Amino acid sequence: IRPTLKRMAAMDGFILFMLVLLPFTVPGDAIVTLWGFTASWQGLARAVEIALTANAVVLALMVLVGTLEPVTLGHALHRLRCPETLVHLLMFTIRYIEVLREEYLRLRAAMKVRGFRPGTNWHTYRSFGYLVGMMLVRAIERSERILEAMKCRGFSGRIMLLQDFALTARDHVFAAMLRAGLVALMAMDLAWP
């Protein structure tokens, strides 16, 4: 439950600002007035509806996609006829996020060894700007080395699969159950006053 709640909290923190301001932007029956701005019950209802929908989408994604290995997800997207460039980008991004994170931690450690202490001054902003610039330069250099290594290994623009994915009877049963659940949800939504 804890990892699920952490992921939900990350998503809710992202849209919290919008949810707090929404009651003040939708006209309707007043709840409260703050600094001349009136919050409405209709805006609050819309904010709650958006929050519940966003949480439902995140939970559905975690159930359907969250248990997949990233490489398996990339291969599945390829089999679903997603553009190959997009699939390659996803797989390389997943592969090298950890590498870039390690590079970032190494650069931050170097800054600390040199006595850098962050603050709210131009030196700090300039130092973080240099840090981001160095990350970009190192990422470009690494991507060029990776491309050369891939070409040396015979990369021709297609990722070869070691495992072939095919639909099974379990997949068809799952799709039918999911479709039935979605139809039931849509029927309940239409029947709701």
N, C-alpha and C positions, 0 to 999 in steps of 0.2 A: 504494500500500500504506500509506503514512504516514497519510493522512486516515482510512482504514478502521481502522487500529490506534489512532488517537487516539479515535475514537468508541467502539471496543471498550473502551479503557482507561477512558473516562468511565463507561461502564456497569459495568465490573468494579469500579471504585472505589466505586460506589454500593452494590454488594452484598458488598463484601469483608468488612465487619464481620460480616455474617450468616454468610458462609462460614467465617470463622475460628472463630466461636463454635459452629457446628453440631456439630463432632466432640465437643464437651464436653457437648452436650445429648442426644445419642442414646445409649442404652445399648448395650453390646456388649463385644467383646474390647478390652482396654486397649492403647493405644499408649504413652501417657506420662501422668504425673500432675503437674500444676502447681498449687501452692498448695491442694492437697486436691481439685482437680477432675480427673477422669479423661477423657481423650479416647479415643474408640473408633474402630476401623477402619470400623465400619458408618457412623458419623457422617461420617468422612472421605470414604467412598464416596458418601454422599448429597450432601455438599457439592460434590464433583467433578461429580456428575450434574447438580446444579442449575446449577453454573457453565457446564458444557457446553451445557445446554439454553438457558440465558439467552443465551449467545454465539450459538448457532444461530438463536434467534429474532431477535436484533439483526441478524445477517448476512442472514437472509431478508428482514427489513423493509428493510434498506438496498438489497438487490437489487430488491425489488418496488416499494418506494415511494420510496426515497432518490433515484432518478434523476428523479422527477417534479418539475415546477415546483409550488410550493405552490398557485397558482391552479388549475392543472390537477387537482391532488389534490382541491381543494374542489369543482370541477365534477364530477369523477368520483364523489365521495361523494354529491353531489346527485342524479346519475343513478342511483346505487345505492339511492335512496330513504331516505337518512339524513335525520333531521329537519332542516328548513331552518334553524331557529334555531341548531343545532349547526354547520352548514356556515358560516353567516354569522359565528358566533363564531370559528371556525377561521380564516376568511379575513381578518377584521378583526384578529385577534391577530397573524397572520403579517405583515400590512401594517404594524401600528403598533409591533411590537417594536423595530424599528430607531429609530423616532421617540422612543420612551420611553428607549432606550439613549442617544441623543444628549442628551436632556433630563437624564438622570442624569449624564452626563459634564460637561455644562454646570454643573450644581449642584455637583458635586465640584470643578470648577475654581474656582468662586466660593468654596467653602470653603477651598481652598488659598491663594487670593489673600488671604483674610482671616487667614491664618496658622494654620489648623487643622492640627494634627498628631495622628493617631490614637494612642491609647494604651489602657491597661486601667484607665480611671477613669470616674467618672460623667459627666464633661463629654463624653467621647467617645461614651458610650452615648446620652446625651441628644441630641448632635449628629446621630448616625446615625438616631435616632428622628425628629428634625425633618426629616432628609433623606427618609426614607421617607414621612412625612406630606406633605411638599411634592410628592413624586412622585405620591402619590395625588390630592392636590388638583389638580395640573396635569393629570393624566390625566383626571379628571372634567371639568375645564373644556374640555380638548381634545375629549373625546368629545361634549360638548354642542355645540361649534362644528361638529364633523364631522357630527353628526345634522342640524343646521340646514342645513348646506351640501348634504347629501344630499337633504333634503326640497326645497330650492330647485331641485335638479336633477331632481326628479320621482321620487325613490326611494319605492316603494310597499311595501317589505318583501320584494321579490324581486330577486335579482341577475340582470340580463339577460346572457345569454351571447353573445359575439361569434362563438363557434365551437361548432358542434353536434357532440357526440361520439356515435359509433355503433360498434357491434361490427363488426369485420372478420373475414375468414377467418384472418388472423394471430392475432387474439385468441382465436379458437376453438382453433387449433392449440396456442397457448401454454397455454390452460386445460387442454386434454387432456393435454399433456405434464406439466404441474404435477400434475394429478390422478393420473397414472400414477406419478410420482415419490413422491407422498404415500402411495399404496397400497403401493408397494414398501417405503417406510420403515416403514409400519405392519406389513407382513408380516414384515420383518426383526426388528422389535421383538417381535412375538408369537413368532417362532421362537427368539429369544435366550433362553438358559436363565436 
